[in-house]
């Protein structure tokens, strides 16, 4: 049996600790606030793979965060484990 080379978007966002609850991740996606490789998606079940680039809404500021997926997860771990799932491509610009 081989490991999957993809993961559901809502599950990956939850593993990466974007939101506290998986349902919140799904709601964020359904609002059209998340992009996969520059394409807006409204499907929580969208498949993401290592190397995909995600556009996420910034919090608390409205800037967009750009992350590259570097790993998939089998479970939700600590915040330090979650940080290993992605590479930050853009930092918040204009911070004082």
Helices and strands as residue ranges (DSSP letters): E 7-8, H 9-15, H 22-30, E 34-36, E 39-41, E 47-48, E 53-57, E 64-69, H 79-82, G 83-85, E 86-88
